[in-house]
């Protein structure tokens, strides 16, 4: 065949002998070991390809396991009439000297103080709690947080939908007020916490001093008792999920002035978090609200009303954040593509390096031969 038999040569001698039926039908026959040239470069490229494939496959597996998130804005369907506000705040004043009210755009006034719990506490039992922090300020000294709404950062570190859904399934009760210890006997501060229902319209949730802000005969409080420094442990809208962090959660704001006004401007967006059926969580949908907030505080005159004012506005949109995971078959196809791509790239890299090393070796041999020939001529002369 091809002239080999005429010279007494057997073409089968150049291939691996078929010892079984599988090798006999092998479409890609293997050469004998004595006809194969082993190179150190091939081994290095093999190790490099294995490492690169392992890294890329692990990255694909992590991405597949965590899933991907899609954000969708739409006009909220239906009309909601009620909204729940969850509050947990500590103010360094006596509970009897604090008034809490809600005034909304519909003209309704809600005596929030009758719906929320008030318990005496000491300021130093809350101010040193880990996690309490001050919010940052901009160049004008105004505090900003949550602008552009939360894309799962929730004010503290990145969170994904599965983290939010898992956190929402935990306990849904306010923590107990710590026992009084140290400080003023009977407590030097007041903790106000609980949930209250309001109309789902623009409103103003405010905390003022007794006898200020509303006409109340015989209830005027001495101005030296004013201190509207505060620690916000919880401020959220909708169902109470204490494990979900909002922009104002775990924040502290203090002032040495008696007549000081804190104003928070909140833009509330109804939000739905959902995950697909391939996740191991019992509850796969969470209906809640998130908000962006901007704060502005300043000293006011004695004719003005000092206090803490939360002005909230309900946006007419619905944000849907859905987490889904590709099918296992699609994941396998991606893995095959990754591995194949690494093999092709590795093959081209090995071929180019071998070609470059061969060219470089021939050039060096030519130079060395030229030097030797030149020395030989000099000796003959």
Secondary structure, DSSP 8 states (H G I E B T S, - for coil): -TTTGGGT--GGGGB----SHHHHT-SS--B-GGG----HHHHHHHHHHHHHHHHHHHHHHHHHHH-EEEEEEEE--S---EEEEEEEEEESS-GGGEEEEEEETTS-EE-GGGTSEEEEE-THHHHTSTT-B---B-TTS-EEE-TT--SS-TTSS---HHHHHHHHTS--S--------SSSTT-SEEEEEEEEEEESS-EEEEEEETTSSS--TT----GGG----EEEEEEEESS--TTS--TTTTEEE--S-SSEEEEEEEEEEEEEEEE-TTS--S--EEEEEEEEEEEEEEE--TTS--EEEEEEEEEEEEEEEEEE---HHHHHHHHHHHHHHHHHHHHHHHHHHHHHHHHHHHHHHHHHHHHHHHHHHHHH-
